[in-house]
Structure formats: structure tokens, C-alpha cells
């Protein structure tokens, strides 16, 4: 599940200089072949929603094709993961591209107010979530806020950008540093990448865990987890900021362990099991490779 508060993420799309219409139309008309091969978009999504989903999926697979080559020496890796994750991270992006290594499809559906049993999960500004349906099939549910229609509740933003929203120039995506992280994570593709990590057959192929209990969610969300340093409190912040904080907490914990200082408490979720870490790392790595002036070390971790 992914959620953004306006306190951390305001809608800045209107302030972005639009690319020329011919550029937008040429890029948006090309759909990534993996969209139809690996995803079933269910009929609950109307024509406009399906178009948005296909664009977000195409962008997500384009990002994953680049991010599967990430290495532990890359800043986009070390910003979010510990060294022990070096096999898991590229494997996760490869798993996105291979349908969990077996070209298995997953469904995406759209949540409307007419389905109250699911719509309740979209309250509070949530963009999307993964749940198992009555037939035992995991699927991605996209909330109305994902499409910006209806408008998000007061105080919340949404992810409305596509890779075709701007050109890959210094006036577009490739602005000079410092880079503002929220300008890159406000992609529909970023939300899709985040949610795909929650799908069990994708995560299992990447992380190769021991046999899992039925219903066990391998990749989870840090949001709402107990804060090990502040008893009685919970992790609650803009998700990309939480992902960075989780990495810092693990660095501190591992450093304390190396000094045989066992007073430092272990964070509740490994970096390799927090969905947001993959989405943010993949986006940072993608833009580093697409923009010669994009440096993950020069990113300001803020929404706007």
C-alpha cells in the first residue's frame, strides 16, 4: 500500500512545463510488450483508467529494464539497501520483467465507491494496495486517487506523472542538481513498482526465502510499523523518506553490532523487505542512467 500526504507531497504537476504535443503523443502511443504479457487489466477499470494503467505499466517496465543492472557500488543502491542485499535488488527488477521467473500474469483492478468492501482501503489518501481476492488471487487495486479522479481528499496528493510528461533535457527530467526526490517519485510507474513487490510470486522469485506460511506477505510496508527507537510510536512519514531512514537505521544497528554494542534495537523490517526501498532505488538508478547530470548523491529527500 502506498500513501502520500500533502504535508510531504503536493501536486506540482500544473507547474511543470509541458513537452510539445508531438513528443507526448509519440512516446505515449508506444506500449511496452510486457504489459499484455504479464498483466491482466480487469473490466472494473474504465477506458480512461485502462489507458492510464497501460502507460504507468509501460513506464514501470522501462524503469525495471534499466534497474535490473544495479550494483551494490551504485549510490541508488546504497541510499536504500545494505550490502547483504546485493543479490536481492537486481533480482527483484528481473522478477518484475520475467513474471516471477515463470512469465506468470497478475491482475490489476480499479476501486470505485460502488465497491465499499475495497473502497475503505483507499481512504486516507492511499493510492493503491495489494490484496488476495475471494478466489485466492493476489491483485493490485488502484484507488481513485491514483487517477486523480475524484480529487484526493483535502491535504493529499497523487502520482500523476508519466515518463512522457517531460523531455530528458535540462529543462525537463534532467534538471541540474540538487535533485528533489519527490519530482521523480511522482510517477504512476513508481506506484506500480512499489505494489508489484507485494505480489508473492514476484517477491519469492527475487528473494528466494525458505518455505513461506500461507498468506505470509514477504515484502511489506514500513509505514505503521513500531518504531524501535521510540516505544509506543510508529513509523509515519513520506514513504521515500521512511525508506532512506530505514537504511540509516540498519547502518547504525549493524555498526553497533560490530562493536558488540547490543543496546541498539533492530529495525522492524529488513531493507530487502520494504516495498518503497525498491521503488525509490529503481527510479533513482533509472534517472542516473538517463540523465548525465543526475547524481543520486545530490538528492534532496523531500517531496517538493
N, C-alpha and C positions, 0 to 999 in steps of 0.2 A: 504494500500500500504506500502511496506517496502523497504527501500533503504539503502545501505551501501556504504560509501566512503572509499577508500583505505587509506585516511588520518586517518581514525579511525579503519578500519578493513582490514588487509592484509591477503592474502591467506597463511595460515600457515599449510595447510593440508600436504604438502610434507614433513614437518619437523617432523611429528608425527610418532612414531614407530608403525608399523602395527602389529595388532594382528595376531596370527597364522592363516593360511588359514582355518583349520578345525573349528576354533572358529567363524570366519566370516561367513562361509557357513552355519553352523548350525543355527546361530541366524537369518541371513538374509532370510533363507528359510521359516521361520515361519511368516505368515501374521496374523495380528490382525483381529479377526472375524468382528469387526465393520467396517472395510474398505469396504467390499462388502455390508454390511447392510445399511450404511449411506452415501456412496459416489458413484457417477457415474463418472467414468473417460471417457471423451469423445474421440471419434476416432481421433480427431485432434492431439492427443498425440501418438507418435510412440511407438514401443515396448520397446525401451530402456527408453524412458521418462516415460512410464507407470510403468515400474519396479521401477524407482526412486521414483515416486509418491507413489506407494504402500508401499515402505519402509518408506518414510517420514510420511505417514499417520499412519502406524503401530506404529512408534515411538511416534507420537503425541498422539495417544490414550493411549499408555502405560504411558506417562507422565501425561495425564489427569486423568487416573485411580488413580494415587498417589495424584495428586494435588487437587482433589476434597475434600480431607480431611484437607486442610489448614485451620488454625485458626488465629484469629487476634493477638494472642500472638506469632506467629511464625515470626522470622526475615524475612523470604521470603515474608511474608505479609507486615510487617511494612516498608520494604525497598521501597514499591511501592504504598501502599494504606493507606488511613486514616481509623480511627476506624469505621466510619459510613459505610464503605464498607464491613463490616464483613459478611453479608449475600450474597452479590453480587459475591464475588470472588469464594468461593466453588461452588456456583450455576452456574457460567459460565463454570467451568470444568465439572460439572454434565450435563449441557446443551450440551456440545460437545459430551458426551457419550450417550445421550438419543435422539439426533436429535431434540433438542429444546423441549424435553418432549413428543414428538409425533412420534419419530423414522422417522422423515422426512429426505429425502436424499437431498444433494446438489451436483451440478455438478462441476467438475474441468476440465478445458481445457488448452491447451498449445498454446502459441502465437508464431507465426513464421513470418518471414519477408514478407511472402506472404499475410498476413492479415494486411495491413497498418493501417486500422481503429483502431486496437487494439495495433499494434506494437509500435505506438507512445507513449503509456503509459509505455513502457519498456525502453525508452530512459533515460539516466542519471543514469544508474546503478540500476534501480528498479528490484526487484526480483519477485514480484507478486502484484496483485491488485484484488479487487472485484468490479464488475460492473453488472448492470442489462442488460440482452440481449434484443433483439427486441421482445421476447415473454414475457417479464416481469419477467424472472427468474434470480435471483442473482446467480452468479457463481464465482469461484476463477479462475483467469487467471494466469498461471505460465509463466514467461518470460524466454527467452533463458538463461539469467544469472543464473536463479535458478539451471539449469543443468550444468552450466559452459561450454555450447556448443551452439553457439560460445563463445569464451572467453569474459569476461566482457570488457567494454570499458577501455582504459587506466586510471589508478587511482582508479579502483573499484574492490571490491572483491565479493565473493559469499558465500552461505552457502552450503557446500558440505559434511558435516559430517553426519553419522548415529550413533545410539547408539551402533552399532556393530563395529564401527571404532576402538574402543579400549576396553580393558577389564576393569572391575570395580575393579582395583587394584591400588596400589600406583604408579605404573609405567604407568597406563592408565588414566581412568577418575578421579580416586580418588587420585590425587596428593595432597601433603600436602599444607597447607596454607602458604602464601596468595594465593587465587584463582584469576585467571584472568577471568573476566566475559565473554570476547569475546571467550574464549576457549570452553564455554558451549552454548553460543547463536548461534554459527556457526553450528547449526544443521538444516537440512532441516525441521525437525519437529517443530523447533522454528518458522520458517516462516509460516508453516501451522497453528499452534496455533494462531499466530497473525492474519492471514487472516480469520480464522473461526469466530473470534469475530465480524467481519464486517457483517456477514450474519444476516439479520434482525430477522429471526425466532429463531436463536440461542441466540442472544443478548436479544431479547424480553422475552424469557422464563427465562433468568437469572436475568434480571434487573426489569422485571415486571413494565414497565412505564405506564403512562396514554396513552390514545389513541394517536397514532403517526400520524402526517400528511403523506400523500402519498409521498413516495420517501425519507423520512427522515432517515438519517443514524444515528443510535443510538450510535454505537461505532465508533470513528473516529481516525485520526492520529494527534498527536500534531505537527509533522513536518509541518512547513509552517504556523502555526497559529501565530497571532500577539503576540508579546512579551509584556506583560502588564507592565513590568518594564522598557522597553526601547522603547518608542514610535517610530514608523517608522521602527522597526526591527521585525524579525520573529524568531520563534524557528527553529534552524538549527544546528544539531549536530548528532552524532551517536545515533540512536534511543534508545538503552538501557540507555545511559547517559541522554537523554531527559526524559525518564521515571522516573529515580531517581530524576532529577531536578524538575519535576512536583510535586512529593511527597513533596520535601523540600519546594517548593513554597506554597503548600497548608498548610503545617505545620506552616509556617510563617504567612500566611494570617489568619488562624484560631486563632493563638496566639494573633495577633493584634486585631482581633475582640473581643476576650475575654477581652482585656484591653480597649475596646471601642476606639481603635485607628482605625479610618475609613479611614486613608490616604493610607493604603496598598491596592493595587488593587487585585481584584480576578483573578486568573489564568483563561485562556480562556476555559479550558477543565477540568471537574472533573477527578480525578484519575480513577474512575469507568467507564469512557467513553473513555479512551485512550487504544487502542489495545495493544500497546507494554507493558504496565504495566502487563497485564495478561500473555503474553508470557514469559516475564522475570521472573515474580514471580513463574510461574509454573515450569520453568526449574530449578530455584534455589531450590525450595522445593523438586523437584524430586531427585536432586543430593544430597541434605542433607539427604534424607531418604535412598539413595542407597550407600552412602559413609560415613562411620563413622567419617572420618576426614574432611568432607566438612562442613564448617560453613559459612552461609550467611553473618554473621557479619564480616568475614575476606575476603571479596571480594574486589578486586581492580577493579573499574569501568573503565576499558579500554579494547580496542579490542585485544591487543596482548602484 
